[in-house]
Amino acid sequence: QKIFFQASNPGQFENDNDVLWQRGHVPETIAYHGRVGINTDAPDEALVVCGNAKVMGRVMHPSDSRAKQNIREVDTNEQLRRITQMRLVEYDYKPEFASVMGIKDT
């Protein structure tokens, strides 16, 4: 005996005009133009993960040395002069932000 399941998110993917997922330009990829939330229904960035994330590979970031070339030493005296011109601040998180992000010490 066969059992068929149909899953649907009310109001989601019902209208073909609102399709945000599409095949990527690189083989075996898909693209989503919008915000993605995992364990949240209100992502405020391109990807928001509320919980732990496990990465079974590398995470590349623009500050990663593997993404750079022509790395060279700089004049530390000049850099220290620039740092002394920076505006340094202290702050507290807003309670509503801290509670959503799970931050205890605001």
Buried (B, 14 or more C-beta within 10 A) or exposed (E): EEEEEEEEEEEEEEEEEEEEEEEEEEEEEEEEEEBEBEEBEEBEEEEBEEEEEEEEEEEEEEEEEEEEEEEEEEEEEEEEEEEEEEEEEEEEEEEEEBEBEEEEEE
